[in-house]
Amino acid sequence: MLTGIAGAAIGAGLTFGIMEVKELKSPFYQVEKVYEQLQGSYYKKVSSQTLRQGAINGMLDSLNDPFSEGLSGANQEQVNNILEGSTFGGVGIQMAVRNNKVVVDSIVANSPASKSTIKPGDEIVAVDNKKVSAAQFTKVASLVRGKVGTKVTLKLKRANSTFSVTLKRAKISQSSLTKRTEGNATIITITQFDVNTAKDLKVALKSINTKKYPKLIIDLQDNPGGEMNAALKSASYFLPNNKIIMQYKDRKEKEVIRSDKKLSGGFHTSLKPIILINGNTASASEIFTAALVQNHCGVSVGQTSYGKGTVQQVGQTEDSEYKYTVAKWLTPNGTWINQKGLKPTYPVSESPLAKLPQFQSMSILKRSMTGVDVATLQQYLTALGYLPKHVTGVFDDETKNAVIKFQKEHDLTTDGIVNGQVQAQLYLAVAQKLQDDNPALKKALSLNLKDMED
């Protein structure tokens, strides 16, 4: 680019414009220079893709924002599932553990199971002649799933009769939502807000027998969030038209998003849900909760939520994906909950089981060993009823006997040695017990509907 910088008098009053040529450097000149040096002179060959990805990650890291990052592996899969929905080969049953039994919790519409004699509440006894138990819950799911078009035989128990059903696996869209009933309540659990959540929620709400089940509980405990639009649509089902759902503020402007028939698709329910939240309820889940509670269309029960008040967008290059923060969001009354969270309408302390620490490593634990992981093991065994209150950090005979008892009841090798498999089973056992020992759910079930009226 040519830039005129001065006029100089030369000779008989003639003035010439003296011009200096300046090189306009790219903002990435230094990056390009390092890139070329590393590609040409680094002591071993390095791919251009590795260097490009490193530069991208470096820019994202410089933002000092935990929610702006490159996507790969499990993170990338999770984001893609939210944006596209996930599918697998299966028969269309949602399973749960009830009273230490694996049961059919719900059935996916238009699935192989929906066209069979299987009903919610049926106990799953075996899969392809392999006996199953609640202690092997994750294994049961993997046995039922398989390649689309292949067959699987389920042995089921209903009341006092046992029967078998053979089904051909089909492509199943994995729903983020399950529905069940307890007492006079319908309980809808949403694990994340993905591209199909609003549609599935509408179907679930339409199917509720409100005379028999006048109370609605929506469980968002441990729901990390997901797609913002899914949360907005879902919230709009419960709100009168023209109510503020949220406020969206980017670097240029502020937008107020209100409920309307376009967003809700013309669907509305008069049910006022009780929303269960905890410290892991975040982002889109907090948008949904705040919209209903602050518009007096629902109440919340549990613990203060996570407090994620920002919105991310997914970007991509030819060979990588990343997400970055584009805005912050405010609740209907204008509060930014970032790092503060939403306080529940009805505070309830979480179960002591939820506070159990994780093991620091997967290393083997056995007799005579000491340390933090031994103490953690003893906490799990105590919480599950295998060991009297006995947290010493010393792997003694009493601890070994408790481990053997746990292993025996969960079809594990009974050697009194704790390995990664035993740790995983301890985690699962606690998760299953948490389903039956859920203080927030108990409180929600006990609430009188009149208490929720304005």
Buried (B, 14 or more C-beta within 10 A) or exposed (E): EEEEEEEEEEEEEEEEEEEEEEEEEEEEEEBEEEBEEBEEEEEEEEEEEEBBBBBBBEBBEEEEEEEBBBBEEEEBEBBBBBEEBBEEBBBBBBBBBBEEBBBBBBBBEEBBBEEBEBEBBBBBBBBEEEEBBBBBBEBBBEBBBBEEEEEBEBBBBBEEEEEEBEBEBBEBBBBBBBBBBEEEBBBBBBBBBBBBBBBBBBEBBEEBEEEEBEBBBBBBBBBBBBBBBBBBBBBBBBBEEEBBBBBBBEEEEEEEBBBBEEBBEEBBBEBBBBBBBBBBBBBBBBBBBBBBBBBEBBBBBBBBBBBBBBBBEBBEEEEBBBBBBBBBBBBBEEBBBBEEBBEBBBEBEBBEBBEBEEBEEEEEBBEEBEBEBBBBBBBBBBBBEBBEEBBEBBBBEBBBBBBBBBBEBBBBEBEBBBBEEBBEBBBBBBBBBBEEBBBBBEBBBEBEEEEBEE
